[in-house]
């Protein structure tokens, strides 16, 4: 059995900013004060296309697969409230998290 999660976590009104800018973003309520936006490849592609310069593509940053593409978005969101980016990948009891 496997487990795979890449997500942005924060207040629902903060994450609504992501959903307004990127069609692939879906805000999933976790509690009245907390929500997450899963980060599938389609969303990474949309964010990367919106923020890419000619010399940069998606690379691994500190072991986190999508962080380079999300860095500018997360920095912008953090100006408006607390936000976290999480990655977990497990299969058969072995895996990684960040």
C-alpha positions in Angstrom: 0.0 0.0 0.0 1.3 3.5 -0.8 0.8 7.0 0.4 1.5 10.1 -1.7 0.7 13.7 -0.8 2.1 17.0 -2.2 0.0 19.9 -0.9 0.0 23.6 0.2 -1.7 24.0 3.6 -3.0 27.2 5.1 -6.2 29.2 5.9 -9.0 28.7 3.4 -9.2 32.4 2.4 -5.4 32.4 1.8 -5.6 29.3 -0.5 -8.5 30.8 -2.4 -5.8 33.1 -3.9 -4.3 30.0 -5.5 -7.6 28.7 -6.9 -8.4 32.1 -8.4 -5.0 32.2 -10.3 -4.7 28.6 -11.4 -7.6 26.5 -12.8 -6.0 23.2 -11.7 -6.0 24.3 -8.0 -8.7 22.8 -5.8 -9.1 24.0 -2.2 -10.0 21.1 0.1 -11.4 22.1 3.6 -9.7 20.3 6.5 -11.3 22.3 9.3 -13.0 25.8 9.6 -9.5 27.4 10.0 -7.4 25.1 7.7 -7.5 23.9 4.1 -5.1 22.3 1.6 -4.5 22.5 -2.1 -3.2 19.2 -3.5 -0.3 19.8 -5.9 -0.6 17.4 -8.9 1.6 17.7 -11.9 -1.0 19.8 -13.8 -0.9 22.5 -11.1 2.9 22.5 -11.0 2.9 23.0 -14.8 0.5 25.9 -14.5 2.5 27.6 -11.8 5.8 27.0 -13.5 4.5 28.4 -16.8 3.3 31.5 -15.0 6.6 32.1 -13.1 9.3 30.6 -15.3 12.1 32.6 -16.8 14.1 31.4 -19.8 16.8 29.8 -17.7 14.8 27.9 -15.2 12.9 24.7 -15.3 11.5 22.4 -12.5 14.3 21.1 -10.4 14.6 19.4 -7.0 15.2 21.8 -4.1 16.3 20.4 -0.8 14.9 17.0 -1.8 11.4 18.4 -2.4 10.3 17.7 -6.0 8.0 20.7 -6.7 9.4 23.3 -4.5 11.3 25.2 -7.2 8.2 25.8 -9.2 6.2 26.8 -6.1 8.8 29.0 -4.5 7.5 32.4 -5.8 3.8 31.5 -5.2 4.6 30.3 -1.6 6.6 33.5 -0.9 3.7 35.6 -2.1 1.2 33.7 0.0 3.3 34.0 3.1 3.0 37.8 2.9 -0.7 37.3 3.6 -0.6 34.5 6.2 0.9 31.3 7.4 1.4 28.7 4.7 3.2 25.3 4.5 4.2 23.1 1.6 4.3 19.4 2.5 5.4 16.3 0.6 5.1 12.7 1.7 5.6 9.5 -0.3 5.5 6.1 1.2 5.2 2.6 -0.2 5.4 -0.6 1.7 6.5 1.1 4.9 9.4 3.0 3.3 9.3 6.5 2.1 10.1 10.2 2.5 8.6 13.3 3.9 9.5 17.0 3.8 
